[in-house]
Amino acid sequence: MTPSGQQHEIASGRYRAVVVEGGGGLREASADGRPLLDPYAASDLADGARGQVLAPWPNRIRDGRWTWQGKELQLPLSEPAKHNASHGLVRWAAWTLLERTVDRVVLAHRLMPQSGYPFHLELTVDYRVSDDAGLQVVLTATNAGDAPAPVALGMHPYVAPPAGDTVDGCVLQAPGATRVLVDDRSLPVGREPVDGTPYDFRSPTTIGDLVVDVAYTDLGGTQTRLSAGGRTHVLESDAPWLQLFTGDTLAPDRRRQGLAVEPLTAPVEAFNTGEADVVEPGASLVLRWSLRAEQDQDQAGPGQDQADPGQD
């Protein structure tokens, strides 16, 4: 048994992905035999939340403390160095296989009520690949309890540089007119427009040596495009928040090897700011995203025309 448990490979045409039992996440994905995601080995644990499902909250909760209907709750401090509760409760849980075909796999996890999060959620994550749409992911949280539950969702894929090497030489185009300002604990201290800052990627911009660990909103678009060497990796989502992270706090051999492009339904501290969705009993919160590879027309060979950027 590998550290990430059972390995579920799916493939269709030029796309391939490996989904894992541990955390229900993505260990790798590729197009035309080239990495779409910066992967981790089957013999390793996922580092830096690589490819993981973030639920029932993404990002951080200050001191793990929050209040719901007048009751103070305490979450486990999964980021003890900064005294935060980070990235939810399901990253290391075993996920059950519900369905598997050659090009699709669906995993599920039952999150039971507990002292810091007294709600019952049924989680599913649906992965499929197709030659025309690439990798498509649907994460669903259903409230299986008898009272409303605050829920926020996210996922943490690291998009691979299309030409290999590091993200430094890549051109990034990403939506987001407003960014969250954070302190040295990665907790929010304000928001500001990105106009005139190095963190405005609404037009194609070379990343260079810029250190990025920023949450964006006021997106005004659905696509994040990472380009190099005549190829582009396109992550698309209609989520209202997007986190970009160049991985500078990872182990030295992992830093800047991929760009974390994290679609999120809510920002950091969502349980304390009231920005998490409140899901009624029997209702669901859904996060959708996709990832595909495009090739410039002058780089494409026979039968490899560039995909229409408007198609997902």
Buried (B, 14 or more C-beta within 10 A) or exposed (E): EBBBBBBBEBBBEBBBBBBBBBBBBBBBBBBEEBBBBBBBEBEEEBEBBBBBBBBBBBBBBBBBBBEBEEEEBBBBBBBEEBEBBBBBBBBEBEBEEEEBEEBBBBBBBEBEEEEBBBBBBBBBBBBBBBEEBBBBBBBBBBBBBEEBBBBBBBBBBBBBBBEEEBBBBBBBBBBBBBBBEBEEBBBBEEBEEBEEEEBBBBEEBEBEEBBBBBBBBBBEBBBBBBBBBBBBBBBBBEBBBBBBBBBEEBEEEBBBBBBBBBBBBBBBBBBBEEBBBEBEBEBBBEBBBBBBBBBEEEEBEEEEEBBEEEEB
